[in-house]
Structure formats: C-alpha cells, structure tokens
Amino acid sequence: MARLIERHGGVASVSPSMREVPLEDQRGTIDFAHRLLIGEVGIVVFLTGVGFRQLLDVVVRHVDRQRFLNTLSDVVTIARGPKPVAAMKEVGLTPTYRVPEPNTWRELLQTIDAHVPVANQTVALQEYGITNPSLIAGLEARGADVLRVQVYRWELPEDETPLRANVQALADGRLDVVLFTAAVQIAHTVQMAEQMGLAEAVSRRLAETVIGSVGPTTSEVLREYGWPVDLEPEHPKMGPLVALAAQRSREILDRKRRFRIEAMPHAASALDRQAPWYNSPFMKACRREPCDVVPVWLMRQAGRYMAEYREVRAKTTFLELCKDPALCSEVMCTAVRRLGVDAAIIFSDLLPILEPMGMDLEFAQGEGPVIHNPVREATDVDRVFELESVDSLDFVTETVRQTRRDLPPHLPLIGFAGAPFTLASYVIEGGSSRNYHHTKTLMYRDAGAWRTLMERFARAITRYLNAQVAAGAQCVQLFDSWVGCLGPDDYRTYVLPYVREIVAGIAPGVPVINFATGNPALLPLLAEAGSAVVGVDWRVPLDEAWKTVGHDRAVQGNLDPCVLLADRTQLRQRVKQVLDQAAGRPGHIFNLGHGVLQQTPVENAIALVDAVHEFGPSRG
C-alpha cells in the first residue's frame, strides 16, 4: 500500500489496524461440520478467504479432512469474492457460484435469486469478524434457515503504535487523505480515537479530509458513522483506490476547505443572540418562549393563487424556476410582503434532490412530478446514488443566500426537504399514488433493501438541510406529505429511525419542524423523533394534538386550507377557534394543515394573517 501511494506521488503513512483472532469456543463450527456431513446443510456461503482457512483448520481436528472436503464438493457452495475462491482452490475446491463485483451482500443475494432457491433450505453462512444483519434478513426473507458459522473475531493489531500515530496525525490536521480498505478499520480507528481522547477532534477533521473507501461495504460503514465517502473506485481493490485518490484528491480537498470557510459564519449564527431575527416571534415560538403575537406563515405561501407568481411562472417551466435563485427569491419575497407573514420559506420543491441521486425527474404538464426510472425491485436500490456532496444542488443553497439577502433582516428564513418516506415513495411509485402498493411491497418484502434506501435518503437529507443552514436558513422543515398512508407500528419500524437520525444530525441550535399529514395517530411518533416543532394537519383539533405531542414541544398548524375558500366571517371564526385551542400557550406557530390551494383568493390569505395578528395569543 505504501509503495502504491508513493508511486502516485503521495506521502504514505500506513498503519495496520486489524487482525483476525480465532474464537476460543468453536462448538458452533464443529456443529456445522457434523450437520453438513449428515446432509442437514445443502448450501454453504463463504464470505472470506481467511474464514475458510480457519474453518477448515478447526474442522479437521474433529472430522476426517477428505470426507469434509468431499461433502463440500457435493453441496452448493457460494464464494463472495476472489479471496474465498483462492482459499478453496488451495484444497482443490471450486465454488458452485462466485459473487460478482463489488462482492457485497447485495450481489450475493442477487446471485442467490438468479441461481439458488433457498426456501426451506438450511444455508450455512461463514461469517467474517462481525454479523451482517442485512444479509441474514435477506436470506430469511427468501425462506432460508440461516446457520451462522463464525470462526474468528477482529481485534486491534498487536503493535498499536502506527495506528496511534495516524489517529494523532488526523486529529492534528496533518493528513489530507484517509483511505480505508476494510470496514473494520473504521471501527478500530474510532475505538483508538476514543482511547486517546481524540474522538471529537478526529470526527471534526474527517469532515475536512478526503475520505476514500475501497468498496460499497466499507462505504456503508463510513456513512453509518456520519462521514462522507469522497472516493470509491469502480473495482473494489487497493490499486484502483489509490489511483483514484491521486487523480481527484486535490480538487475534493480544495472544495471541502472552501465550503467550510464559506459555511462557518452562517452556521455559527444559529445561536447568535444579536442576530435581527433571533427574537422574532417565529424563532421565540420555536423555543416556546412567550410572545405578544402568534407568528404565522403559510405552507406554499408563494404559489399559483398569486397573480405575481403566475406571471413569473408563465415565462418558464417549474423546474427551471426552481433552478433560478433570483426568481425564487423574487416570488417568495413578493409573497412575504403581500401577506405580512412572520417567516419566509425558500421557494423550491421536495424533489430536485432526486436528480443528483440518479432519478430521471420531470414535472409533466397536467401530471405533476414523474420519475421515469422508478425503483421497483430490491436490486434497483443501488441505482439510487449516494449524495456525497451538495455541489449539484448549489442552485438551492444560492436560493437560500439570495432570499436571506433580499428579506428584511428581522424575518427568519426556513429551509426544507422532503422526508425519507415521501422521497422513497416518489422514487418507488414513479409519481403520485392512491395506495402506495409498490412502496409497501418493497418495504414489507425486503427489509435490507428498504433500510439501505432509507439510510441513503437520511444521509442525503441531513447533508442537504445543513447546507441550507450554512447558506443562511434559521430553521428547517421536513415535509412528510405521504407518510399518512402508514399506521403507527409501520411508522415506528420503517420510518422513525431515519427521521430521528436526520433531526439529530442538523446543526446545533437550528430548530427542526417535523411535519406529516394524513394520520393524526402518528403525532406521538413525530414528537419522538426529537424535533423542536411538530407540524399538525387539520384532521385533529389543535389542543388534542398538542396534548398528544406533549407540551414540551412547539406545534405548528392547523387550519384546514379549504377554510380559505370560505367567506371572511367564517374564516375569522375558524382562525379564532384554532387560537382558542392553543390557549395562549407559548410555542404555537399558526399555519395551515397543508399548503395554500390554487383556488384561494389572495385577499383571504391576507385576511387570515391579519386575523391571527389581531386576535393574538388567546388565553382560552
């Protein structure tokens, strides 16, 4: 590895970070051997070369070596990559099937789907140093009875000095590029950093460092730790990894450091008590602080119900408008001035984030958004790219900057993104849906594929929202427009972990509004995700919703958008009803239960804002 790096002009600092240690208790391996010999195991999967060798070394102490090898040659064997193939070849065995590159558990399952029916079969799985729950879940979902065979564990190297030196160099900012060639190296680097009291410094420096991964499995673990993968070669080998690092590291390093310098002043302002917007009614409500006025803004407050918006929209397509920061700022600032609201939200859409993630997105006339290459099978999930950088969405971050510059300084600016379930549903359904049967089919049938997709969206959304904060947003909102099709149990299992991950990953001090529509039974779970504010739609009275959410959270809502089509008397009565339900409790942000309808008279939207300000915090 050092020679490869030096050959490409780099200065190498290579540290061994792992070793395989045989388990003291090998009864599970011996039990596997006996079950194989008596015909109870019909399929054996070898994940690593070292594991095959150590397994054979243990087994031959208890059963006849040649009999064991002959039995292996009679059953279906699957080798995950070239290393187990080579190890098997040393003893005269050839695997029945070899998993293609990049040799991850996904390709293994694809190989099984193509060639090996595993339903009602006992599948012996030779594990590496840790268990892969996604692989086991995938096998079990296909009807297999999985027999785990673990023969070794991973430990730190006997000589820890080089690894300690590299961890210290990383924490000190003396490394420009960090390359990982195995997933366990990441865990051991973290372990060593914690032992040395450098975990925070290492994590901070890694955000400024070029991170290279040898392949998808290692990349997946890096992302679980919250670190972006800047480099991953097409072929999961050390040579291509080093060559790619030599080719692209300078460009990536310059971009990362430039973005950090640009982002820092805005990110720091989240806790700036001197900022003009800090004590605005909206921000005080997010913090549940008392205020003389109830803040109000409207979802979709810049839209087709306004003549000014329609004039702009007539000159361009919707997607082109979303990609024009000056026009986006113009239509939002116009709406803010006309309505007199207490906060602005950037003009954009939920879906542009999908384009750099590999989706063919079109806003079709009369149809709304359409995804022309939807994800329908588990194998399609890998077509959804990791959003490693927000560079391709610079039009959104520039919209934030432009709108922040154009707004009055005292008005807060809200950034936003689609929540993971809603984005996943668009990607899977290919557009709108009545029953989400494609989405739920994938969700129920393949837990591993669903988890991979949702984790990918959670990381992308976190990065995207933090970029908006860095560009000048004071608050961010998650829109989960479609999640109401789920019941509470499914939400807890299939959605909540990923929303919680996003909320926890947003820059400190920046309030998050977690908004979902369609099912009031989800409200306790929305609160459980940890956001400062929970958005409430009109399907439940506000007082009941707030009690359900908990009074330790702020709430946003919740007038039915159709009330804006009523006469002014009815409109004012319904506004006062919502305020009465809030009972003057600090932490209420008045809003609709969803976006302004196209048919809404703009005068009614203005009257709503005026009524909220006039009535003020009702004391019940």
C-alpha positions as CSV (number, residue, x, y, z in Angstrom):
1,M,0.0,0.0,0.0
2,A,2.8,2.4,0.9
3,R,4.5,1.7,-2.4
4,L,1.3,2.3,-4.4
5,I,0.8,5.6,-2.7
6,E,4.4,6.7,-3.2
7,R,4.3,5.6,-6.9
8,H,1.4,8.1,-7.4
9,G,3.3,10.9,-5.8
10,G,1.8,10.8,-2.3
11,V,3.5,10.7,1.1
12,A,2.4,7.4,2.7
13,S,1.5,6.9,6.4
14,V,0.2,3.4,6.5
15,S,-0.9,1.7,9.7
16,P,-2.1,-1.8,10.3
17,S,-5.4,-1.6,12.1
18,M,-6.8,-5.1,12.5
19,R,-6.1,-8.8,12.9
20,E,-8.2,-11.9,12.9
21,V,-8.2,-13.9,16.1
22,P,-9.7,-17.4,16.2
23,L,-12.6,-17.8,18.6
24,E,-11.8,-19.8,21.8
25,D,-15.2,-21.5,21.6
26,Q,-15.6,-23.3,18.3
27,R,-18.5,-25.6,19.1
28,G,-20.7,-23.8,16.5
29,T,-18.1,-24.6,13.8
30,I,-17.9,-28.2,14.8
31,D,-21.7,-28.5,14.9
32,F,-21.9,-27.1,11.4
33,A,-19.4,-29.7,10.2
34,H,-21.4,-32.6,11.6
35,R,-24.7,-31.2,10.2
36,L,-23.1,-30.9,6.8
37,L,-21.8,-34.5,6.9
38,I,-25.2,-35.9,7.8
39,G,-26.9,-34.0,5.0
40,E,-28.7,-31.3,7.0
41,V,-27.0,-28.4,5.2
42,G,-27.5,-28.0,1.5
43,I,-25.9,-24.6,0.8
44,V,-22.7,-23.1,2.2
45,V,-21.7,-19.5,1.7
46,F,-18.1,-18.5,2.3
47,L,-17.6,-14.7,2.9
48,T,-13.8,-14.5,3.4
49,G,-10.7,-16.4,2.5
50,V,-9.2,-16.3,6.0
51,G,-12.5,-17.6,7.4
52,F,-12.5,-20.6,5.0
53,R,-8.9,-21.5,6.1
54,Q,-9.6,-21.1,9.8
55,L,-12.9,-23.0,9.5
56,L,-11.0,-25.9,7.8
57,D,-8.3,-25.8,10.4
58,V,-10.9,-26.2,13.2
59,V,-13.0,-28.8,11.4
60,V,-10.2,-31.2,10.5
61,R,-9.3,-31.6,14.2
62,H,-12.7,-33.3,14.7
63,V,-13.7,-35.0,11.4
64,D,-11.9,-36.6,8.5
65,R,-10.5,-33.9,6.3
66,Q,-11.1,-35.6,2.9
67,R,-14.7,-36.6,3.9
68,F,-15.4,-33.0,4.8
69,L,-14.0,-31.7,1.5
70,N,-15.8,-34.3,-0.5
71,T,-19.1,-33.3,1.2
72,L,-18.5,-29.7,0.5
73,S,-17.9,-30.5,-3.2
74,D,-21.3,-32.3,-3.3
75,V,-23.4,-29.3,-1.9
76,V,-24.0,-25.8,-3.4
77,T,-21.1,-23.5,-2.4
78,I,-21.1,-19.7,-2.9
79,A,-17.9,-17.7,-2.7
80,R,-18.4,-13.9,-2.0
81,G,-15.3,-12.8,-3.9
82,P,-11.8,-13.7,-5.1
83,K,-10.3,-14.4,-1.7
84,P,-12.6,-17.3,-0.7
85,V,-12.3,-18.6,-4.3
86,A,-8.5,-18.6,-3.9
87,A,-8.7,-20.3,-0.5
88,M,-11.0,-23.0,-1.8
89,K,-8.7,-23.6,-4.8
90,E,-5.8,-24.3,-2.4
91,V,-7.6,-27.5,-1.3
92,G,-9.0,-28.5,-4.7
93,L,-12.4,-27.0,-4.4
94,T,-14.3,-24.8,-6.9
95,P,-17.3,-22.9,-5.7
96,T,-20.6,-23.6,-7.4
97,Y,-21.2,-19.9,-7.8
98,R,-19.0,-16.9,-7.4
99,V,-20.5,-13.5,-6.4
100,P,-19.6,-10.7,-8.9
101,E,-18.0,-7.4,-8.1
102,P,-18.3,-5.4,-5.9
103,N,-18.8,-8.6,-3.9
104,T,-21.2,-7.1,-1.3
105,W,-24.1,-8.8,0.4
106,R,-26.4,-7.3,-2.2
107,E,-24.6,-9.1,-5.1
108,L,-24.6,-12.2,-3.0
109,L,-28.4,-12.1,-2.7
110,Q,-28.7,-11.3,-6.4
111,T,-26.6,-14.4,-7.2
112,I,-28.9,-16.5,-5.0
113,D,-32.0,-15.0,-6.6
114,A,-30.6,-15.9,-10.1
115,H,-29.3,-19.4,-9.4
116,V,-30.1,-20.9,-5.9
117,P,-33.6,-21.4,-4.5
118,V,-33.1,-21.2,-0.7
119,A,-36.7,-21.5,0.5
120,N,-36.9,-24.2,3.2
121,Q,-33.1,-24.8,2.9
122,T,-30.5,-24.7,5.7
123,V,-27.9,-22.2,4.5
124,A,-24.6,-22.2,6.4
125,L,-23.1,-18.7,6.4
126,Q,-19.4,-18.5,7.2
127,E,-19.2,-15.0,8.8
128,Y,-16.4,-12.6,9.0
129,G,-15.5,-10.8,12.2
130,I,-19.0,-9.4,12.8
131,T,-22.5,-10.4,11.8
132,N,-24.2,-8.9,8.8
133,P,-27.8,-8.4,9.8
134,S,-28.9,-7.2,6.3
135,L,-27.6,-10.4,4.7
136,I,-29.2,-12.6,7.3
137,A,-32.5,-10.7,6.9
138,G,-32.3,-11.1,3.2
139,L,-31.8,-14.8,3.4
140,E,-34.5,-15.3,5.9
141,A,-36.9,-13.2,3.8
142,R,-36.3,-15.7,1.0
143,G,-37.3,-18.6,3.2
144,A,-33.8,-19.8,4.3
145,D,-33.0,-21.2,7.7
146,V,-29.6,-19.5,8.3
147,L,-26.9,-21.3,10.2
148,R,-24.3,-18.8,11.3
149,V,-20.7,-20.1,11.4
150,Q,-18.3,-17.7,13.0
151,V,-14.7,-18.8,13.4
152,Y,-12.8,-15.6,14.2
153,R,-13.2,-12.1,15.6
154,W,-11.4,-8.9,14.8
155,E,-9.1,-7.2,17.2
156,L,-6.7,-4.3,17.2
157,P,-3.2,-5.1,15.9
158,E,-0.6,-6.4,18.3
159,D,1.5,-3.3,17.7
160,E,-0.8,-0.3,18.0
161,T,1.9,2.3,17.6
162,P,1.4,3.1,13.9
163,L,-2.3,3.3,14.3
164,R,-2.0,5.6,17.2
165,A,0.4,7.8,15.2
166,N,-2.1,8.1,12.4
167,V,-5.0,8.9,14.7
168,Q,-2.9,11.7,16.3
169,A,-1.9,13.0,12.8
170,L,-5.5,13.0,11.7
171,A,-6.7,14.9,14.9
172,D,-3.8,17.4,14.4
173,G,-4.9,18.1,10.8
174,R,-1.6,16.7,9.3
175,L,-3.4,14.3,6.9
176,D,-5.0,15.3,3.7
177,V,-6.4,11.9,2.5
178,V,-7.5,8.9,4.5
179,L,-8.1,5.6,2.7
180,F,-9.9,2.7,4.3
181,T,-9.6,-0.8,2.7
182,A,-11.9,-2.7,5.1
183,A,-14.9,-1.8,7.1
184,V,-13.5,-3.0,10.4
185,Q,-10.6,-0.4,10.0
186,I,-13.2,2.3,10.6
187,A,-14.5,0.9,13.9
188,H,-10.9,0.4,15.1
189,T,-9.9,3.9,14.1
190,V,-12.9,5.2,16.2
191,Q,-12.0,2.9,19.0
192,M,-8.4,4.1,19.1
193,A,-9.5,7.7,18.9
194,E,-11.8,7.2,21.9
195,Q,-9.0,5.5,23.8
196,M,-6.8,8.5,23.1
197,G,-9.5,11.1,23.9
198,L,-9.5,12.4,20.4
199,A,-12.8,11.2,19.1
200,E,-14.3,14.7,18.6
201,A,-11.2,16.0,17.0
202,V,-10.9,13.1,14.6
203,S,-14.6,13.4,13.6
204,R,-14.2,17.1,13.0
205,R,-11.0,16.7,11.0
206,L,-12.5,13.9,8.8
207,A,-15.1,16.4,7.6
208,E,-12.2,18.4,6.2
209,T,-10.3,15.4,4.8
210,V,-10.6,13.4,1.6
211,I,-12.1,10.0,2.6
212,G,-11.6,7.1,0.3
213,S,-13.3,3.7,0.6
214,V,-12.2,0.5,-1.2
215,G,-15.8,-0.5,-1.9
216,P,-19.5,-0.4,-1.1
217,T,-19.3,-2.4,2.2
218,T,-16.7,-0.1,3.6
219,S,-18.6,3.0,2.3
220,E,-21.7,1.8,4.1
221,V,-20.0,1.7,7.4
222,L,-18.3,5.1,6.9
223,R,-21.8,6.6,6.3
224,E,-23.1,4.9,9.4
225,Y,-20.6,6.9,11.3
226,G,-21.7,10.1,9.5
227,W,-18.7,10.5,7.3
228,P,-19.0,11.3,3.6
229,V,-17.3,9.0,1.1
230,D,-15.4,11.2,-1.3
231,L,-13.8,8.4,-3.3
232,E,-14.8,4.8,-4.2
233,P,-13.2,3.0,-7.2
234,E,-15.3,1.1,-9.7
235,H,-13.4,-2.1,-8.9
236,P,-13.0,-2.7,-5.1
237,K,-9.3,-3.1,-5.0
238,M,-6.4,-1.1,-3.4
239,G,-4.7,-0.2,-6.7
240,P,-7.8,1.5,-8.3
241,L,-8.5,3.2,-4.9
242,V,-5.0,4.8,-4.8
243,A,-5.1,5.7,-8.4
244,L,-8.5,7.4,-8.0
245,A,-7.2,9.2,-4.9
246,A,-4.2,10.5,-6.8
247,Q,-6.4,11.8,-9.6
248,R,-9.2,13.5,-7.6
249,S,-8.0,14.3,-4.1
250,R,-6.6,17.9,-4.7
251,E,-9.9,19.0,-6.3
252,I,-12.0,17.5,-3.5
253,L,-9.8,18.9,-0.8
254,D,-9.9,22.4,-2.2
255,R,-13.7,22.2,-2.5
256,K,-14.2,20.9,1.1
257,R,-12.0,23.6,2.6
258,R,-13.5,26.3,0.5
259,F,-17.0,25.3,1.6
260,R,-16.0,25.1,5.3
261,I,-14.7,28.7,5.2
262,E,-17.9,29.9,3.4
263,A,-20.2,28.0,5.7
264,M,-18.8,28.8,9.1
265,P,-20.2,32.4,9.6
266,H,-23.8,31.3,8.7
267,A,-23.6,28.0,10.7
268,A,-22.3,29.9,13.8
269,S,-25.2,32.4,13.5
270,A,-27.8,29.7,14.6
271,L,-27.0,30.7,18.2
272,D,-26.3,34.4,17.6
273,R,-28.5,36.3,20.1
274,Q,-27.6,39.5,18.4
275,A,-29.0,38.5,15.0
276,P,-32.0,40.6,14.0
277,W,-34.3,37.6,13.6
278,Y,-33.2,35.8,16.8
279,N,-36.0,37.3,19.0
280,S,-38.6,37.3,16.2
281,P,-42.0,35.9,17.1
282,F,-41.3,32.8,14.9
283,M,-38.0,31.9,16.5
284,K,-39.3,32.6,20.0
285,A,-42.2,30.2,19.3
286,C,-39.8,27.6,18.1
287,R,-38.1,27.9,21.5
288,R,-41.5,28.0,23.3
289,E,-40.8,31.5,24.7
290,P,-43.7,33.8,25.4
291,C,-44.5,36.4,22.8
292,D,-47.2,39.2,22.3
293,V,-48.1,37.9,18.9
294,V,-48.7,34.4,17.4
295,P,-46.4,34.0,14.5
296,V,-47.9,32.9,11.3
297,W,-46.7,31.7,7.9
298,L,-48.3,29.6,5.3
299,M,-47.1,26.5,3.5
300,R,-47.0,27.1,-0.2
301,Q,-47.4,30.8,0.6
302,A,-45.8,31.7,-2.8
303,G,-47.8,29.8,-5.4
304,R,-50.3,29.8,-8.2
305,Y,-53.0,31.6,-6.2
306,M,-51.0,34.8,-6.6
307,A,-51.0,36.7,-9.8
308,E,-47.4,37.8,-9.4
309,Y,-46.3,34.1,-9.2
310,R,-48.4,33.2,-12.3
311,E,-46.7,36.0,-14.3
312,V,-43.3,34.6,-13.4
313,R,-44.4,31.0,-14.0
314,A,-45.7,31.8,-17.5
315,K,-42.2,32.5,-18.7
316,T,-40.5,29.3,-17.5
317,T,-41.0,25.7,-16.5
318,F,-41.4,24.8,-12.8
319,L,-38.1,23.0,-12.7
320,E,-36.3,25.9,-14.4
321,L,-37.8,28.3,-11.9
322,C,-36.6,26.2,-9.0
323,K,-33.1,26.4,-10.5
324,D,-33.1,30.2,-10.8
325,P,-32.2,31.6,-7.4
326,A,-33.0,35.2,-8.3
327,L,-36.5,34.3,-9.4
328,C,-37.1,32.0,-6.4
329,S,-36.2,34.9,-4.1
330,E,-38.4,37.3,-6.0
331,V,-41.5,35.2,-5.8
332,M,-41.0,34.4,-2.1
333,C,-40.2,38.0,-1.1
334,T,-43.2,39.2,-3.0
335,A,-45.5,36.8,-1.2
336,V,-44.0,37.8,2.2
337,R,-44.6,41.5,1.5
338,R,-48.2,40.9,0.3
339,L,-49.2,38.6,3.1
340,G,-47.4,40.2,6.1
341,V,-46.3,36.8,7.4
342,D,-43.7,36.3,10.2
343,A,-41.4,33.9,8.3
344,A,-40.4,33.1,4.8
345,I,-39.6,29.6,3.4
346,I,-37.3,29.2,0.5
347,F,-39.1,28.7,-2.9
348,S,-38.1,25.2,-4.1
349,D,-39.6,21.7,-4.3
350,L,-39.2,18.4,-2.5
351,L,-37.8,16.6,-5.5
352,P,-34.8,18.3,-7.1
353,I,-32.6,16.4,-4.6
354,L,-33.5,13.2,-6.5
355,E,-31.8,14.2,-9.8
356,P,-28.2,14.0,-8.5
357,M,-29.2,10.8,-6.8
358,G,-29.8,9.2,-10.2
359,M,-33.5,9.8,-10.8
360,D,-34.9,10.9,-14.1
361,L,-37.3,13.6,-12.9
362,E,-39.8,15.5,-15.0
363,F,-42.6,17.9,-13.9
364,A,-45.1,16.8,-16.6
365,Q,-47.8,19.2,-17.7
366,G,-51.1,18.2,-16.0
367,E,-49.5,15.2,-14.3
368,G,-47.2,16.7,-11.7
369,P,-43.8,15.2,-10.9
370,V,-42.9,11.9,-12.7
371,I,-39.9,9.6,-12.1
372,H,-39.1,7.9,-15.4
373,N,-36.8,5.3,-13.9
374,P,-38.6,4.2,-10.7
375,V,-37.1,1.7,-8.2
376,R,-39.4,-1.3,-8.1
377,E,-37.1,-4.2,-7.1
378,A,-34.6,-4.6,-4.3
379,T,-31.8,-4.8,-6.9
380,D,-32.9,-1.3,-8.2
381,V,-31.9,0.3,-4.9
382,D,-28.3,0.5,-6.0
383,R,-29.4,2.9,-8.8
384,V,-30.1,5.5,-6.2
385,F,-26.8,7.2,-5.8
386,E,-25.3,8.4,-2.5
387,L,-25.5,12.2,-2.3
388,E,-21.9,12.7,-1.2
389,S,-21.9,16.4,-1.9
390,V,-24.5,19.2,-2.3
391,D,-22.5,20.8,-5.1
392,S,-25.1,19.6,-7.7
393,L,-27.8,21.4,-5.7
394,D,-25.9,24.7,-5.5
395,F,-29.0,26.4,-7.0
396,V,-30.9,25.6,-3.8
397,T,-28.1,26.9,-1.5
398,E,-27.8,30.0,-3.7
399,T,-31.6,30.5,-3.4
400,V,-31.1,30.5,0.4
401,R,-28.3,33.0,0.2
402,Q,-30.3,35.3,-2.2
403,T,-33.5,35.1,-0.3
404,R,-31.7,35.8,3.0
405,R,-30.1,38.9,1.4
406,D,-33.4,40.1,0.0
407,L,-35.6,39.5,3.1
408,P,-36.0,42.1,5.9
409,P,-33.3,41.2,8.4
410,H,-35.8,40.5,11.2
411,L,-37.7,37.8,9.3
412,P,-36.4,34.3,9.8
413,L,-35.9,32.1,6.7
414,I,-36.9,28.4,6.7
415,G,-35.2,25.8,4.6
416,F,-36.8,22.5,3.8
417,A,-36.6,19.0,2.4
418,G,-38.8,16.0,1.7
419,A,-38.7,13.4,4.5
420,P,-37.3,10.0,3.7
421,F,-40.6,8.1,3.3
422,T,-42.1,10.7,1.0
423,L,-38.9,10.8,-1.2
424,A,-38.8,7.0,-1.2
425,S,-42.4,6.8,-2.2
426,Y,-41.9,9.1,-5.2
427,V,-38.9,7.1,-6.3
428,I,-40.7,3.8,-6.0
429,E,-44.1,4.7,-7.3
430,G,-42.7,6.9,-10.0
431,G,-45.3,9.7,-9.2
432,S,-48.4,10.1,-7.1
433,S,-50.2,7.0,-5.8
434,R,-53.5,6.1,-4.2
435,N,-52.4,3.1,-2.2
436,Y,-48.6,3.1,-2.4
437,H,-48.6,-0.6,-3.2
438,H,-45.2,-0.6,-4.9
439,T,-43.7,1.2,-1.9
440,K,-45.2,-1.1,0.7
441,T,-44.4,-4.2,-1.3
442,L,-40.7,-3.3,-1.2
443,M,-40.9,-2.2,2.4
444,Y,-42.5,-5.4,3.6
445,R,-40.7,-7.9,1.3
446,D,-37.1,-6.8,1.7
447,A,-36.1,-5.1,4.9
448,G,-32.5,-4.9,3.9
449,A,-33.2,-3.0,0.7
450,W,-35.7,-0.7,2.4
451,R,-33.1,0.1,5.2
452,T,-30.4,0.8,2.6
453,L,-32.7,3.2,0.7
454,M,-33.9,5.0,3.8
455,E,-30.4,5.3,5.2
456,R,-29.3,6.8,1.9
457,F,-32.1,9.3,1.9
458,A,-31.5,10.2,5.6
459,R,-27.8,10.9,5.0
460,A,-28.7,13.0,1.8
461,I,-31.4,15.0,3.6
462,T,-29.2,15.7,6.6
463,R,-26.4,17.0,4.3
464,Y,-28.8,19.0,2.2
465,L,-30.5,20.7,5.2
466,N,-27.2,21.5,6.8
467,A,-26.1,23.1,3.5
468,Q,-29.2,25.3,3.6
469,V,-28.4,26.3,7.2
470,A,-24.8,27.1,6.2
471,A,-26.2,29.2,3.4
472,G,-28.3,31.3,5.8
473,A,-31.5,29.4,6.9
474,Q,-32.5,29.8,10.5
475,C,-34.9,26.8,10.7
476,V,-35.6,23.8,8.6
477,Q,-38.8,21.8,7.9
478,L,-39.2,18.1,7.0
479,F,-42.2,17.5,4.8
480,D,-43.6,14.0,5.0
481,S,-46.6,14.5,2.8
482,W,-47.3,10.9,2.1
483,V,-46.5,9.1,5.3
484,G,-50.1,9.2,6.5
485,C,-50.7,6.0,4.5
486,L,-48.8,4.2,7.3
487,G,-50.1,3.1,10.7
488,P,-48.1,3.8,13.9
489,D,-46.5,0.3,14.0
490,D,-45.2,0.6,10.5
491,Y,-44.1,4.2,11.1
492,R,-42.1,3.1,14.1
493,T,-40.4,0.3,12.3
494,Y,-39.9,1.6,8.8
495,V,-39.7,5.4,9.2
496,L,-39.0,6.7,12.7
497,P,-35.3,5.6,12.9
498,Y,-34.4,7.6,9.8
499,V,-36.3,10.8,10.8
500,R,-34.7,10.7,14.2
501,E,-31.3,10.4,12.5
502,I,-31.9,13.5,10.4
503,V,-33.1,15.6,13.4
504,A,-30.1,14.6,15.4
505,G,-27.8,15.5,12.5
506,I,-28.9,19.1,12.0
507,A,-26.6,21.9,13.1
508,P,-26.9,22.6,16.8
509,G,-29.3,25.4,17.7
510,V,-31.3,25.2,14.5
511,P,-35.0,24.3,15.1
512,V,-36.5,21.5,13.0
513,I,-40.2,21.3,12.2
514,N,-41.3,17.7,11.6
515,F,-44.5,17.8,9.5
516,A,-46.5,14.9,8.4
517,T,-50.0,14.8,7.1
518,G,-52.8,12.3,6.7
519,N,-52.8,10.4,10.0
520,P,-53.1,12.0,13.5
521,A,-52.2,8.7,15.1
522,L,-48.6,9.4,14.0
523,L,-48.3,12.5,16.2
524,P,-46.7,10.9,19.2
525,L,-44.1,9.3,16.9
526,L,-43.4,12.6,15.2
527,A,-42.6,14.1,18.6
528,E,-40.5,11.0,19.5
529,A,-38.2,11.9,16.5
530,G,-36.9,14.8,18.6
531,S,-37.7,17.9,16.6
532,A,-38.3,21.2,18.3
533,V,-41.6,21.7,16.5
534,V,-44.2,19.2,15.3
535,G,-46.4,20.2,12.4
536,V,-50.1,19.3,12.8
537,D,-52.6,18.9,9.9
538,W,-56.4,19.8,10.2
539,R,-57.6,16.3,10.9
540,V,-57.3,16.7,14.7
541,P,-58.2,19.7,17.0
542,L,-55.0,21.6,17.9
543,D,-55.5,21.2,21.6
544,E,-55.8,17.4,21.4
545,A,-52.8,17.3,19.0
546,W,-50.6,19.4,21.4
547,K,-51.6,17.2,24.4
548,T,-50.7,14.1,22.3
549,V,-47.4,15.6,21.2
550,G,-46.5,16.9,24.6
551,H,-46.4,20.4,25.8
552,D,-42.6,20.2,25.9
553,R,-42.7,20.7,22.1
554,A,-43.8,23.6,20.0
555,V,-46.6,22.9,17.5
556,Q,-47.4,24.4,14.1
557,G,-50.8,24.4,12.5
558,N,-53.5,23.7,11.8
559,L,-56.3,25.4,9.8
560,D,-57.9,23.4,7.0
561,P,-56.6,25.0,3.7
562,C,-60.2,24.9,2.4
563,V,-61.3,27.4,5.0
564,L,-59.5,30.0,2.9
565,L,-62.3,29.4,0.3
566,A,-65.0,30.5,2.8
567,D,-66.3,34.0,3.5
568,R,-64.4,36.3,5.8
569,T,-66.7,35.9,8.7
570,Q,-66.3,32.1,8.7
571,L,-62.6,32.5,8.1
572,R,-62.1,34.7,11.1
573,Q,-64.2,32.4,13.3
574,R,-62.1,29.4,12.3
575,V,-58.8,31.3,12.9
576,K,-60.0,32.2,16.4
577,Q,-61.1,28.6,17.1
578,V,-57.5,27.4,16.4
579,L,-56.1,30.2,18.6
580,D,-58.5,29.3,21.4
581,Q,-57.4,25.7,21.2
582,A,-53.8,26.8,21.6
583,A,-54.9,28.7,24.8
584,G,-52.1,31.2,24.7
585,R,-49.5,28.5,25.5
586,P,-46.0,29.6,24.3
587,G,-44.8,27.6,21.3
588,H,-47.7,27.9,18.8
589,I,-46.9,28.8,15.2
590,F,-50.1,29.4,13.2
591,N,-50.2,27.7,9.8
592,L,-52.4,25.7,7.6
593,G,-52.7,22.0,7.9
594,H,-51.2,21.8,4.4
595,G,-50.4,24.1,1.5
596,V,-52.4,27.0,0.2
597,L,-54.8,25.8,-2.5
598,Q,-54.6,27.2,-6.1
599,Q,-58.2,28.4,-5.9
600,T,-57.6,30.6,-2.8
601,P,-58.4,34.3,-3.2
602,V,-55.2,36.1,-2.2
603,E,-57.3,38.6,-0.2
604,N,-58.4,35.7,2.1
605,A,-54.8,34.7,2.7
606,I,-54.0,38.3,3.8
607,A,-57.2,38.3,5.9
608,L,-56.0,35.1,7.7
609,V,-52.7,36.6,8.6
610,D,-54.3,39.8,9.8
611,A,-56.8,37.9,11.9
612,V,-54.0,35.9,13.6
613,H,-52.2,39.1,14.5
614,E,-55.3,40.8,15.6
615,F,-56.6,38.1,17.9
616,G,-53.1,37.4,19.4
617,P,-52.4,34.7,21.9
618,S,-55.8,33.6,23.0
619,R,-55.9,32.8,26.7
620,G,-58.9,30.3,26.4
